[in-house]
Amino acid sequence: MQPDGGRNGAGAPGARPAGGSARKGTAGKPARSGAAGTRAAESAREAALDILVRVEQQGAYSNLLLNSSLQKTALSREDAGLATELVYGSISRLLTLDYVLDGFVSKGIAKLQPWVRNLLRLSLYQIMYLDRIPSHAAVNEAVNIAKKRGHQGISGMVNGVLRSVLRAGELPVLPENLSPEQRISTLHSHPLWMVKQWAAEYGLDAAEAMCAANNEPPAASVRVNLTMISRDALLEQMLEAGLAASPSLVSPYGIVVKGGGNLALTSWYRDGYLSVQDESSMLVAEAVAPEPGMRVLDCCAAPGGKSAHMGELMKDEGYIYANDLHPHKARLIADQAQRLGLECIATGSTDALRLAQTFEPESFDRILLDAPCSGLGVIRRKPDLKWRKQPEDVASVAALQAELLQSVSRLLKPGGILVYSTCTTEQAENSSVIAEFLGNNPGFTSATFTSPVWKRLEETALAAGEGLQLLPQHYGSDGFYISRLQRLF
């Protein structure tokens, strides 16, 4: 299931700020001026270093650890933004950074102590990819941290490696004998198996564009609660407050905000005017197209963004059963509904495979199965995801998805619509699951997308089997698959 928040919103804890721009691999190029090298900035680097070591050594999730760690620090908003950029950037560019460092560390980066290895990574990330931090400042701060945490030999090695990097000029330098997939993998820092998979499914150019897009900071986007305020009215308020806000090109309910901080801390959020949600994710409720008075089932609903959006589209008239496996996540859905003033949403906690035993057959007008998936469409928000996943993970989750779809389909009324969605780019989890289901269930057929937004999206999104596939480079939003199925009898 797709998280509705996450790595989103510049300046928010755990969210990568948009201020770090790419240097396009020019390691020795003088950087533009920018504040760096202060004691506070050093604290930001040390905070980032501690998080990176724990992610590598303990298998911690970067977004969760970053949120909890920054809440315990006294870093300013700017320094928290720097620490966040260093954590997400170093993880996102991990393969490229290690490739470059291995050319300068005599015994190889893998043999270094974890804190030294990660100190070199975050320092090289600043040199290669952040044009607002002078290269000499990144080196000096790395040496100071090495002196504080290690002995003179370590600080000397760190200084020597990084200064050698500066003298080398443009990096990385790739050998000519690499295959196209190896070049993309090394240059854009993605596992080779992933690049090969995407190249096979979408072509080499699209695979490279996907990898490049995954390394960019995600935009902050919000969904407007139209039961309380219009998008134009909220957009006007944001502009009056000095925010760089613009209408979403993906969803008619969305607003994109640049540099607005954590929008979940604003009065607009507290008062229920908006929800933090990725633009692609906003399309799912629109695809369900629930109408006032309908009975709707959301099978895997937490944290509740799509359930709430459906409630808003229904004008809070009707019934939505929002289910999640975990009770504490079901409570999150209830909290969202209360914040947004929605009374039509009831929550429950059970295995989605048991919903067919919980409710009467053919008892819902609409069903949303936002299925558990590999999540490879949200790498931009969770960069460590690409290093955790393996090809076999895709196959195993696809089997679960097929089982869930078959089970919950029994609950749909004849004439009703079932929407299957994932936040992944893997067709084994998307069009293949739908094709298998339709082949086994002659009582179901593919339903067309009738909303005006889909007429525009079809020019950009890929037709993937009986659904639409958004890739991260299309709009700068999450990779997402959505299919609409109708029950005939």
C-alpha positions as CSV (number, residue, x, y, z in Angstrom):
1,M,0.0,0.0,0.0
2,Q,1.2,3.5,-0.8
3,P,2.1,5.8,2.0
4,D,0.4,9.2,1.7
5,G,3.1,11.2,3.3
6,G,6.8,10.3,3.8
7,R,9.8,11.9,2.2
8,N,7.9,15.0,1.3
9,G,8.1,18.7,2.2
10,A,11.3,20.8,2.2
11,G,12.4,21.5,5.7
12,A,10.3,18.9,7.4
13,P,12.0,16.3,9.6
14,G,12.8,13.4,7.4
15,A,12.1,15.2,4.2
16,R,14.8,16.1,1.7
17,P,14.9,19.8,1.0
18,A,14.9,21.0,-2.6
19,G,17.9,23.3,-2.0
20,G,20.6,20.7,-3.0
21,S,21.1,20.9,-6.7
22,A,23.1,18.5,-8.8
23,R,26.7,19.2,-9.7
24,K,26.5,16.7,-12.5
25,G,29.6,14.8,-11.5
26,T,32.1,17.6,-11.5
27,A,34.1,16.9,-8.4
28,G,36.8,19.6,-8.8
29,K,34.6,22.4,-10.0
30,P,34.5,25.4,-7.7
31,A,31.2,25.6,-5.9
32,R,29.0,28.7,-5.7
33,S,29.1,30.5,-2.4
34,G,27.1,29.2,0.5
35,A,27.1,29.0,4.3
36,A,29.2,26.0,5.4
37,G,31.9,25.1,7.8
38,T,30.2,26.6,10.9
39,R,29.9,24.7,14.1
40,A,26.2,24.2,13.5
41,A,26.8,22.8,10.1
42,E,29.3,20.4,11.6
43,S,26.6,19.2,14.0
44,A,24.4,18.6,11.0
45,R,27.1,16.5,9.4
46,E,27.7,14.5,12.6
47,A,24.0,13.9,13.0
48,A,23.8,12.7,9.4
49,L,26.9,10.4,10.0
50,D,25.3,8.8,13.0
51,I,22.1,8.0,11.1
52,L,24.0,6.6,8.1
53,V,26.0,4.3,10.3
54,R,22.9,3.0,12.0
55,V,21.1,2.5,8.7
56,E,24.0,0.5,7.4
57,Q,24.8,-1.5,10.5
58,Q,21.4,-2.0,12.1
59,G,19.2,-2.1,9.0
60,A,17.2,0.9,10.3
61,Y,14.8,2.7,7.9
62,S,16.3,6.0,7.0
63,N,13.0,8.0,7.0
64,L,11.9,6.7,10.4
65,L,15.4,7.1,12.0
66,L,15.8,10.5,10.5
67,N,12.5,11.7,12.0
68,S,13.2,10.4,15.4
69,S,16.9,11.6,15.4
70,L,16.2,15.1,14.3
71,Q,13.4,15.5,16.9
72,K,16.1,14.9,19.6
73,T,18.5,17.4,18.3
74,A,18.7,21.2,18.6
75,L,19.5,21.8,15.0
76,S,18.0,24.8,13.2
77,R,15.6,24.3,10.4
78,E,18.5,24.9,7.9
79,D,20.8,22.5,9.6
80,A,18.1,19.9,9.9
81,G,17.6,20.3,6.1
82,L,21.4,19.8,5.5
83,A,21.4,16.7,7.7
84,T,18.4,15.4,5.8
85,E,20.0,16.1,2.4
86,L,23.2,14.3,3.4
87,V,21.4,11.2,4.7
88,Y,19.0,10.8,1.7
89,G,21.6,11.9,-0.8
90,S,24.3,9.6,0.5
91,I,22.0,6.6,0.5
92,S,20.5,7.5,-2.9
93,R,23.9,7.8,-4.5
94,L,25.5,5.0,-2.6
95,L,26.7,2.9,-5.5
96,T,28.2,5.8,-7.4
97,L,29.9,7.1,-4.3
98,D,31.4,3.8,-3.4
99,Y,32.5,3.3,-7.1
100,V,34.4,6.6,-6.9
101,L,35.9,6.1,-3.5
102,D,37.2,2.6,-4.3
103,G,39.4,4.3,-6.8
104,F,41.0,6.5,-4.1
105,V,41.0,4.2,-1.0
106,S,44.0,1.9,-1.3
107,K,42.5,-1.1,0.6
108,G,39.0,-0.5,-0.7
109,I,36.1,1.2,1.0
110,A,34.5,-2.1,2.2
111,K,37.4,-2.6,4.6
112,L,37.1,0.7,6.4
113,Q,35.3,1.1,9.7
114,P,31.6,1.9,9.2
115,W,31.8,5.5,10.5
116,V,34.9,6.2,8.3
117,R,33.2,4.8,5.3
118,N,30.1,6.8,5.8
119,L,32.0,10.0,6.6
120,L,33.7,9.6,3.2
121,R,30.4,9.0,1.5
122,L,28.6,12.0,2.9
123,S,31.7,14.2,2.2
124,L,32.0,13.0,-1.4
125,Y,28.2,13.5,-1.8
126,Q,28.7,17.2,-0.9
127,I,31.6,17.5,-3.3
128,M,29.9,15.8,-6.3
129,Y,26.3,16.8,-5.9
130,L,25.8,19.9,-3.7
131,D,26.8,23.1,-5.5
132,R,25.9,25.3,-2.5
133,I,28.6,23.9,-0.3
134,P,32.2,24.8,-1.1
135,S,34.3,21.7,-1.7
136,H,37.1,22.8,0.7
137,A,34.5,23.2,3.5
138,A,33.3,19.7,3.0
139,V,36.8,18.4,3.2
140,N,37.7,20.5,6.3
141,E,34.6,19.4,8.2
142,A,35.3,15.7,7.3
143,V,38.8,16.0,8.7
144,N,37.6,17.7,11.9
145,I,35.1,14.9,12.5
146,A,37.7,12.3,11.8
147,K,40.1,13.9,14.3
148,K,37.3,14.0,16.9
149,R,36.3,10.4,16.4
150,G,39.5,8.7,15.4
151,H,43.3,8.9,15.5
152,Q,45.6,11.0,13.4
153,G,46.1,8.3,10.8
154,I,42.4,8.2,10.0
155,S,42.1,12.0,9.7
156,G,45.1,12.0,7.4
157,M,43.6,9.3,5.3
158,V,40.3,11.1,5.0
159,N,42.1,14.3,4.1
160,G,44.2,12.6,1.5
161,V,41.3,10.7,-0.1
162,L,39.1,13.8,-0.4
163,R,41.8,16.1,-1.7
164,S,42.8,13.4,-4.3
165,V,39.1,13.5,-5.4
166,L,39.2,17.3,-5.8
167,R,42.4,17.0,-7.9
168,A,40.8,14.3,-10.1
169,G,38.2,16.7,-11.7
170,E,35.0,15.3,-13.2
171,L,33.7,12.1,-11.7
172,P,32.8,9.4,-12.1
173,V,35.0,8.2,-14.9
174,L,33.5,5.1,-16.4
175,P,35.3,2.5,-18.4
176,E,34.3,2.1,-22.1
177,N,33.6,-1.6,-21.8
178,L,30.6,-1.3,-19.5
179,S,27.2,-2.5,-20.9
180,P,24.5,0.1,-21.2
181,E,22.8,-1.3,-18.1
182,Q,26.1,-1.2,-16.1
183,R,26.7,2.4,-17.1
184,I,23.2,3.4,-16.0
185,S,23.6,1.4,-12.8
186,T,26.9,3.1,-11.9
187,L,26.1,6.6,-13.0
188,H,22.6,6.7,-11.5
189,S,23.3,4.5,-8.5
190,H,20.7,1.7,-8.9
191,P,21.1,-2.1,-8.5
192,L,22.0,-3.7,-11.8
193,W,19.1,-6.2,-11.6
194,M,16.7,-3.3,-11.3
195,V,18.1,-1.4,-14.3
196,K,18.0,-4.6,-16.4
197,Q,14.4,-5.2,-15.3
198,W,13.3,-1.7,-16.2
199,A,15.2,-1.7,-19.5
200,A,13.4,-5.0,-20.5
201,E,10.0,-3.5,-19.6
202,Y,10.3,0.1,-20.7
203,G,13.5,0.4,-22.8
204,L,16.9,1.7,-22.0
205,D,16.1,5.4,-22.3
206,A,13.1,5.1,-20.0
207,A,15.1,3.0,-17.5
208,E,17.7,5.7,-17.3
209,A,15.1,8.4,-16.9
210,M,13.5,6.4,-14.1
211,C,16.9,6.1,-12.3
212,A,17.7,9.8,-12.7
213,A,14.2,10.8,-11.5
214,N,14.5,8.6,-8.4
215,N,17.6,10.6,-7.4
216,E,15.8,13.9,-7.4
217,P,14.2,15.3,-4.2
218,P,10.4,14.7,-4.2
219,A,8.0,17.6,-4.4
220,A,5.7,18.5,-1.5
221,S,2.1,18.0,-2.5
222,V,-1.2,18.3,-0.7
223,R,-4.8,17.2,-1.5
224,V,-7.4,19.8,-0.9
225,N,-10.5,18.8,1.1
226,L,-13.2,20.2,-1.2
227,T,-15.9,19.6,1.4
228,M,-14.3,22.5,3.3
229,I,-12.6,24.8,0.7
230,S,-12.0,25.0,-3.0
231,R,-8.5,24.4,-4.5
232,D,-8.4,28.0,-5.9
233,A,-9.3,29.5,-2.5
234,L,-6.6,27.4,-0.6
235,L,-4.1,28.2,-3.3
236,E,-4.8,31.9,-2.9
237,Q,-4.2,31.6,0.8
238,M,-0.9,29.8,0.3
239,L,0.3,32.4,-2.2
240,E,-0.7,35.2,0.2
241,A,1.3,33.5,2.9
242,G,4.4,33.6,0.7
243,L,4.5,30.0,-0.3
244,A,5.6,28.9,-3.8
245,A,2.4,27.0,-4.5
246,S,1.0,25.9,-7.8
247,P,-1.9,23.7,-9.0
248,S,-1.0,20.0,-9.6
249,L,-0.7,19.0,-13.2
250,V,-1.6,15.4,-12.2
251,S,-4.7,15.8,-10.0
252,P,-7.4,18.4,-10.0
253,Y,-7.4,18.1,-6.2
254,G,-3.7,18.7,-5.7
255,I,-1.4,21.6,-4.9
256,V,2.4,21.4,-5.2
257,V,4.4,23.5,-2.7
258,K,8.1,24.2,-3.0
259,G,10.1,25.1,0.1
260,G,7.0,25.2,2.3
261,G,8.3,23.2,5.2
262,N,6.2,20.5,6.9
263,L,2.7,21.3,5.8
264,A,1.3,18.8,8.3
265,L,2.3,21.4,11.0
266,T,0.1,24.2,9.5
267,S,-3.3,25.4,10.5
268,W,-4.6,24.3,7.1
269,Y,-3.8,20.7,8.0
270,R,-5.1,21.0,11.6
271,D,-8.4,22.5,10.4
272,G,-8.9,19.8,7.8
273,Y,-8.4,21.9,4.7
274,L,-5.7,19.6,3.3
275,S,-3.9,16.3,3.5
276,V,-0.3,15.6,2.6
277,Q,-0.4,13.1,-0.3
278,D,1.6,12.4,-3.4
279,E,0.1,13.5,-6.7
280,S,0.0,10.1,-8.2
281,S,-1.7,8.7,-5.1
282,M,-4.5,11.3,-5.4
283,L,-5.6,9.7,-8.7
284,V,-6.7,6.4,-7.0
285,A,-9.9,7.7,-5.4
286,E,-10.8,9.5,-8.6
287,A,-10.4,6.2,-10.4
288,V,-12.7,4.5,-7.9
289,A,-15.2,7.3,-8.7
290,P,-17.5,6.8,-5.6
291,E,-20.8,8.6,-5.5
292,P,-22.8,9.8,-2.5
293,G,-24.8,7.1,-0.9
294,M,-22.6,4.2,-2.1
295,R,-21.1,1.4,0.0
296,V,-17.3,1.4,-0.5
297,L,-14.6,-1.0,0.8
298,D,-11.0,0.1,1.1
299,C,-9.1,-3.2,1.8
300,C,-5.7,-2.0,2.8
301,A,-6.4,1.5,3.8
302,A,-3.8,2.8,6.2
303,P,-2.8,5.6,6.8
304,G,-6.2,6.6,5.3
305,G,-5.4,9.2,2.6
306,K,-7.3,7.4,-0.1
307,S,-10.3,6.5,2.2
308,A,-10.5,10.1,3.2
309,H,-10.3,11.3,-0.4
310,M,-13.2,8.9,-1.3
311,G,-15.2,10.3,1.6
312,E,-14.6,13.8,0.3
313,L,-15.7,12.8,-3.2
314,M,-18.9,11.3,-1.7
315,K,-19.6,14.5,0.2
316,D,-19.5,12.4,3.4
317,E,-22.7,10.7,2.3
318,G,-22.7,6.9,2.2
319,Y,-20.5,4.2,3.9
320,I,-16.8,3.5,3.6
321,Y,-15.3,0.5,5.4
322,A,-11.5,1.2,5.7
323,N,-9.6,-1.9,6.8
324,D,-6.0,-2.5,7.8
325,L,-4.3,-5.5,9.2
326,H,-2.8,-3.6,12.2
327,P,-5.0,-2.1,14.8
328,H,-2.7,0.9,15.4
329,K,-2.8,1.7,11.7
330,A,-6.6,1.5,11.7
331,R,-6.6,4.1,14.4
332,L,-4.6,6.4,12.1
333,I,-7.4,6.1,9.6
334,A,-9.9,7.1,12.2
335,D,-7.8,10.0,13.2
336,Q,-7.6,11.2,9.6
337,A,-11.4,11.0,9.2
338,Q,-12.0,12.9,12.4
339,R,-9.5,15.7,11.4
340,L,-11.2,16.0,8.0
341,G,-14.7,16.1,9.5
342,L,-15.8,12.8,7.7
343,E,-18.4,10.7,9.4
344,C,-19.0,8.2,6.6
345,I,-15.7,6.2,7.3
346,A,-15.8,3.2,9.6
347,T,-12.5,1.4,10.4
348,G,-11.7,-2.2,11.1
349,S,-8.6,-4.3,11.5
350,T,-8.3,-7.7,9.9
351,D,-6.4,-9.6,7.3
352,A,-7.7,-8.5,3.9
353,L,-7.9,-12.1,2.9
354,R,-10.6,-12.6,5.5
355,L,-12.8,-9.7,4.4
356,A,-14.7,-12.2,2.1
357,Q,-15.7,-14.0,5.3
358,T,-16.5,-10.8,7.2
359,F,-19.0,-9.3,4.7
360,E,-21.9,-10.7,2.6
361,P,-21.0,-11.5,-1.1
362,E,-21.7,-8.8,-3.6
363,S,-22.3,-6.2,-0.9
364,F,-20.2,-3.2,-2.1
365,D,-20.7,-0.8,-5.0
366,R,-17.0,0.1,-5.1
367,I,-13.9,-1.7,-3.8
368,L,-10.3,-0.3,-3.6
369,L,-7.5,-2.8,-3.3
370,D,-4.4,-0.6,-2.9
371,A,-2.3,-3.7,-2.7
372,P,0.9,-4.4,-0.7
373,C,3.7,-4.2,-3.2
374,S,7.5,-3.9,-3.6
375,G,7.1,-0.1,-3.4
376,L,9.7,0.6,-6.2
377,G,7.7,3.6,-7.3
378,V,8.5,5.5,-4.2
379,I,12.3,5.1,-4.2
380,R,12.6,8.9,-4.4
381,R,11.1,9.1,-0.9
382,K,12.7,6.1,0.5
383,P,16.1,5.6,-1.2
384,D,17.3,2.8,1.0
385,L,14.4,0.7,-0.5
386,K,16.4,0.1,-3.7
387,W,19.2,-1.5,-1.7
388,R,16.9,-3.7,0.4
389,K,14.8,-5.2,-2.4
390,Q,15.8,-8.3,-4.4
391,P,14.2,-9.7,-7.6
392,E,12.6,-12.6,-5.6
393,D,10.7,-10.0,-3.5
394,V,8.7,-8.9,-6.5
395,A,7.6,-12.5,-7.3
396,S,6.6,-13.2,-3.7
397,V,4.4,-10.1,-3.3
398,A,2.8,-10.7,-6.7
399,A,1.5,-14.0,-5.5
400,L,-0.1,-12.3,-2.5
401,Q,-1.6,-9.6,-4.7
402,A,-3.3,-12.1,-6.9
403,E,-4.7,-13.9,-3.9
404,L,-6.0,-10.7,-2.4
405,L,-7.6,-9.6,-5.7
406,Q,-9.4,-12.9,-6.2
407,S,-10.6,-12.9,-2.6
408,V,-12.1,-9.4,-2.3
409,S,-13.6,-9.5,-5.8
410,R,-16.4,-11.7,-4.4
411,L,-17.6,-8.7,-2.4
412,L,-18.4,-6.5,-5.5
413,K,-21.9,-6.0,-6.7
414,P,-22.7,-6.7,-10.4
415,G,-22.1,-3.5,-12.2
416,G,-19.7,-2.3,-9.5
417,I,-16.1,-1.1,-10.0
418,L,-13.0,-2.6,-8.4
419,V,-9.8,-0.5,-8.5
420,Y,-6.5,-2.3,-8.2
421,S,-3.5,0.0,-7.5
422,T,0.1,-0.2,-6.5
423,C,3.0,2.2,-5.9
424,T,5.4,0.1,-7.9
425,T,6.7,0.1,-11.5
426,E,7.0,-3.7,-11.8
427,Q,4.6,-5.2,-14.3
428,A,4.8,-8.6,-12.5
429,E,2.8,-6.9,-9.7
430,N,0.7,-4.8,-12.0
431,S,-0.5,-5.7,-15.5
432,S,0.4,-9.4,-15.0
433,V,-1.7,-9.7,-11.9
434,I,-4.7,-8.1,-13.7
435,A,-4.3,-10.2,-16.8
436,E,-4.2,-13.4,-14.7
437,F,-7.3,-12.2,-12.8
438,L,-9.3,-11.4,-15.9
439,G,-8.3,-14.7,-17.5
440,N,-9.7,-16.6,-14.5
441,N,-12.8,-14.5,-14.0
442,P,-15.0,-14.1,-17.1
443,G,-17.5,-12.2,-15.0
444,F,-15.1,-9.2,-14.9
445,T,-13.9,-6.8,-17.6
446,S,-11.6,-3.9,-17.8
447,A,-13.4,-0.5,-17.3
448,T,-12.2,2.6,-19.1
449,F,-11.1,5.8,-17.3
450,T,-13.7,8.4,-17.9
451,S,-12.4,11.3,-15.8
452,P,-11.1,14.3,-17.9
453,V,-7.7,14.0,-16.1
454,W,-7.2,10.6,-17.6
455,K,-7.6,11.9,-21.1
456,R,-4.6,14.1,-20.5
457,L,-2.6,11.4,-18.5
458,E,-3.0,8.9,-21.3
459,E,-0.7,11.0,-23.4
460,T,2.0,10.7,-20.8
461,A,1.3,7.6,-18.7
462,L,1.9,4.2,-20.2
463,A,-0.9,1.9,-21.2
464,A,0.2,-1.1,-19.1
465,G,-2.1,-4.0,-19.9
466,E,-5.6,-3.2,-18.6
467,G,-4.4,-0.2,-16.6
468,L,-2.3,3.0,-16.6
469,Q,1.3,3.2,-15.4
470,L,2.8,6.4,-14.2
471,L,6.6,6.5,-14.0
472,P,8.6,8.9,-11.7
473,Q,9.9,10.9,-14.6
474,H,6.5,11.7,-16.0
475,Y,5.4,14.3,-13.5
476,G,8.0,14.1,-10.8
477,S,5.4,12.1,-8.7
478,D,5.5,8.5,-7.5
479,G,5.5,5.6,-9.8
480,F,2.0,4.2,-9.7
481,Y,-0.2,1.6,-11.4
482,I,-4.0,1.8,-11.5
483,S,-6.5,-0.5,-13.1
484,R,-10.3,-0.3,-13.1
485,L,-12.3,-3.5,-13.3
486,Q,-16.1,-3.9,-13.6
487,R,-18.2,-6.8,-12.5
488,L,-20.6,-7.9,-15.3
489,F,-22.5,-10.6,-13.4
